Amino acid sequence: MKKWLIFFLIVPMYSWAQSNFEKGEKLFRAKKYDEAKPIFEFVLKTNPSDIKSLEYLGEIEAHQKSWVKGAEYFKKLKELKPTVADYFFKYGGCLAMHAVEVNKIKAFSMVGDMKEAFEKAIELNPKHVQARWALIEIYLQLPGILGGSESKAIAYSNELAQFSPVDGYLSRGRIEEYFKRYDLAEKNYKKAHEIGNSKVTFQKLYNLYLNKLKDTKKAQDLKRKFEA
């Protein structure tokens, strides 16, 4: 009798949680994050390890630029699912965005965890593009005394080139632009645009012409061709 009583209590509760989750999912897809958030939080009260609810909440916090809370959700996800590369990448991404908001001393103290998360993402998914881009930025932005390294940034750019030529040229262009070697940056951005011919490749080359090389003619010619 007791077993049947538990069954009749738990099943309706589970079904209600499921229908509630589906409602939250629809709201999330409609970008109604403020409405979706409390629904997923309630689902977690009945099942603290619900992967999809944790993931949606992490995404919501990231959308709302609540980087610390976002990092907490993705940290739990990478612990629950240690073979999913994106959870490590998103955890590292939240840390990186939070680091931009705090003072330099605190930001530098977070670098080790960021690098570890991005490196783990690459280990789990050798073709993880975003994790390599993140590491390139870290090695560019960090002072040499704290681990900054142009050669390491180039190494990750070379890895990108092996399976994504566009990202390889774009990332190498980014490195050259960072060090104000604008002619070399132009060369790489042009190659990326020849291959990709996308809004991203156009914007990188266009911005270089307009803002760094101060060559409005090249910028306008490029824009005219791209929009033709």
C-alpha positions as CSV (number, residue, x, y, z in Angstrom):
1,M,0.0,0.0,0.0
2,K,2.8,2.4,0.9
3,K,4.6,1.8,-2.4
4,W,1.5,2.5,-4.3
5,L,0.9,5.7,-2.4
6,I,4.5,6.9,-3.2
7,F,3.9,6.0,-6.8
8,F,0.7,8.0,-7.0
9,L,2.4,11.0,-5.4
10,I,5.6,11.0,-7.4
11,V,4.3,10.3,-10.9
12,P,2.0,13.4,-11.1
13,M,4.8,15.5,-9.6
14,Y,7.2,14.2,-12.3
15,S,4.7,14.8,-15.1
16,W,4.1,18.4,-13.8
17,A,7.8,19.1,-13.7
18,Q,8.2,17.8,-17.3
19,S,5.3,19.9,-18.6
20,N,6.7,22.9,-16.7
21,F,10.2,22.3,-18.3
22,E,8.6,22.2,-21.8
23,K,7.0,25.6,-21.0
24,G,10.3,27.0,-19.9
25,E,12.0,25.6,-23.0
26,K,9.5,27.4,-25.3
27,L,10.0,30.7,-23.4
28,F,13.8,30.3,-23.7
29,R,13.6,29.7,-27.4
30,A,11.4,32.8,-27.7
31,K,14.2,34.7,-25.8
32,K,11.8,35.4,-22.9
33,Y,14.6,34.7,-20.4
34,D,13.1,36.5,-17.4
35,E,10.0,34.2,-17.6
36,A,11.9,31.0,-18.4
37,K,14.5,31.4,-15.6
38,P,12.2,30.8,-12.5
39,I,10.7,27.7,-14.3
40,F,14.1,26.1,-14.7
41,E,15.1,27.0,-11.2
42,F,11.9,25.3,-9.9
43,V,12.7,22.2,-12.0
44,L,16.1,22.1,-10.3
45,K,14.5,22.0,-6.9
46,T,12.9,18.6,-7.8
47,N,16.0,17.4,-9.7
48,P,19.2,19.3,-8.8
49,S,21.2,17.4,-11.5
50,D,18.8,18.1,-14.4
51,I,21.3,18.7,-17.2
52,K,19.1,20.7,-19.6
53,S,17.8,23.0,-16.9
54,L,21.3,23.7,-15.7
55,E,22.4,24.4,-19.3
56,Y,19.4,26.7,-20.0
57,L,20.1,28.6,-16.7
58,G,23.8,28.9,-17.6
59,E,22.8,30.3,-21.0
60,I,20.3,32.7,-19.5
61,E,22.9,34.1,-17.0
62,A,25.3,34.5,-19.8
63,H,22.7,36.3,-21.9
64,Q,22.1,38.6,-19.0
65,K,25.8,39.1,-18.4
66,S,25.7,37.5,-15.0
67,W,29.0,35.8,-15.5
68,V,29.6,34.5,-12.0
69,K,26.3,32.8,-11.9
70,G,26.7,31.5,-15.4
71,A,30.1,30.1,-14.4
72,E,28.6,28.3,-11.4
73,Y,26.0,26.5,-13.7
74,F,28.6,25.5,-16.3
75,K,31.0,24.4,-13.5
76,K,28.4,22.0,-12.2
77,L,27.7,20.8,-15.8
78,K,31.3,20.0,-16.5
79,E,31.5,18.0,-13.3
80,L,28.3,16.1,-14.1
81,K,29.3,15.6,-17.8
82,P,33.1,15.7,-17.9
83,T,33.3,14.5,-21.5
84,V,31.3,17.5,-23.0
85,A,33.7,20.0,-24.5
86,D,31.2,22.9,-24.7
87,Y,30.6,22.9,-20.9
88,F,34.3,23.5,-20.3
89,F,34.4,26.1,-23.0
90,K,31.3,28.0,-21.7
91,Y,32.7,27.8,-18.1
92,G,36.0,29.3,-19.3
93,G,34.0,31.9,-21.3
94,C,32.1,33.1,-18.3
95,L,35.3,33.4,-16.3
96,A,36.9,35.4,-19.2
97,M,34.0,37.8,-19.4
98,H,34.0,38.3,-15.6
99,A,37.7,38.9,-15.7
100,V,37.0,41.9,-18.0
101,E,34.8,43.5,-15.3
102,V,37.2,43.1,-12.3
103,N,40.5,44.7,-11.4
104,K,43.7,43.4,-13.1
105,I,45.0,41.5,-10.0
106,K,41.8,39.5,-9.6
107,A,41.6,39.0,-13.4
108,F,45.1,37.6,-13.6
109,S,44.3,35.2,-10.7
110,M,41.5,33.7,-12.9
111,V,43.7,33.1,-16.0
112,G,44.8,29.6,-14.8
113,D,41.3,28.3,-14.6
114,M,40.4,29.9,-17.9
115,K,43.3,28.3,-19.7
116,E,42.6,24.9,-18.1
117,A,39.0,25.0,-19.2
118,F,39.7,26.0,-22.8
119,E,42.6,23.4,-23.1
120,K,40.2,20.7,-21.7
121,A,37.6,21.7,-24.3
122,I,40.2,21.2,-27.0
123,E,41.3,17.9,-25.5
124,L,37.7,16.6,-25.6
125,N,37.0,18.1,-29.1
126,P,40.3,18.5,-31.1
127,K,38.4,20.7,-33.6
128,H,36.9,23.1,-31.1
129,V,37.3,26.5,-32.9
130,Q,36.1,28.8,-30.2
131,A,38.3,27.4,-27.5
132,R,41.4,28.1,-29.7
133,W,40.3,31.6,-30.4
134,A,39.9,32.2,-26.6
135,L,43.4,30.9,-25.9
136,I,44.8,33.1,-28.7
137,E,43.2,36.1,-27.0
138,I,44.6,35.1,-23.6
139,Y,48.1,34.8,-24.9
140,L,47.8,38.1,-26.7
141,Q,46.3,40.1,-23.8
142,L,48.5,38.7,-21.0
143,P,51.8,40.5,-20.3
144,G,54.8,38.3,-20.9
145,I,55.7,38.1,-17.3
146,L,52.3,36.5,-16.6
147,G,52.4,34.0,-19.4
148,G,51.6,36.1,-22.5
149,S,53.2,34.6,-25.6
150,E,52.9,35.5,-29.3
151,S,54.4,32.2,-30.2
152,K,51.7,30.3,-28.3
153,A,49.0,32.4,-30.0
154,I,50.5,31.6,-33.4
155,A,50.7,27.9,-32.5
156,Y,46.9,27.9,-31.8
157,S,46.3,29.9,-35.0
158,N,48.3,27.2,-37.0
159,E,46.2,24.5,-35.4
160,L,43.0,26.3,-36.6
161,A,44.4,26.6,-40.1
162,Q,44.7,22.8,-40.3
163,F,40.9,22.2,-40.1
164,S,39.4,25.7,-40.7
165,P,41.5,27.7,-43.2
166,V,39.2,30.8,-42.8
167,D,39.7,30.8,-39.0
168,G,43.4,30.2,-39.5
169,Y,43.8,33.3,-41.7
170,L,41.5,35.4,-39.5
171,S,43.3,34.4,-36.3
172,R,46.7,35.1,-37.8
173,G,45.3,38.4,-39.1
174,R,44.1,39.2,-35.5
175,I,47.6,38.5,-34.2
176,E,49.3,40.7,-36.8
177,E,46.7,43.5,-36.1
178,Y,47.3,43.3,-32.4
179,F,51.0,43.9,-32.8
180,K,50.2,46.7,-35.3
181,R,51.7,44.9,-38.3
182,Y,48.9,46.1,-40.4
183,D,50.3,45.1,-43.8
184,L,50.6,41.4,-42.7
185,A,47.1,41.7,-41.1
186,E,45.7,42.9,-44.4
187,K,47.3,40.0,-46.2
188,N,45.8,37.4,-43.9
189,Y,42.3,39.0,-43.7
190,K,42.3,39.2,-47.5
191,K,43.0,35.5,-47.8
192,A,40.3,34.8,-45.2
193,H,37.8,36.9,-47.2
194,E,38.7,35.2,-50.5
195,I,37.9,31.8,-49.0
196,G,34.9,32.7,-46.8
197,N,33.4,35.8,-48.4
198,S,31.2,36.2,-45.3
199,K,30.0,39.1,-43.2
200,V,32.7,38.2,-40.6
201,T,35.6,38.2,-43.1
202,F,34.3,41.3,-44.8
203,Q,34.0,43.2,-41.4
204,K,37.5,42.3,-40.3
205,L,39.1,43.5,-43.5
206,Y,36.8,46.6,-43.8
207,N,37.5,47.6,-40.2
208,L,41.3,47.3,-40.8
209,Y,41.1,49.5,-43.9
210,L,38.9,52.1,-42.2
211,N,40.2,52.2,-38.6
212,K,43.9,51.1,-38.8
213,L,45.2,51.7,-42.3
214,K,42.9,54.8,-42.7
215,D,42.4,53.9,-46.3
216,T,38.8,54.9,-47.0
217,K,39.1,54.1,-50.7
218,K,40.0,50.4,-50.1
219,A,37.3,50.3,-47.5
220,Q,34.6,51.6,-49.8
221,D,35.8,49.4,-52.8
222,L,35.6,46.4,-50.5
223,K,32.1,47.3,-49.4
224,R,30.9,47.9,-52.9
225,K,32.1,44.5,-54.1
226,F,30.8,42.7,-51.1
227,E,27.3,44.2,-51.4
228,A,27.1,43.8,-55.2
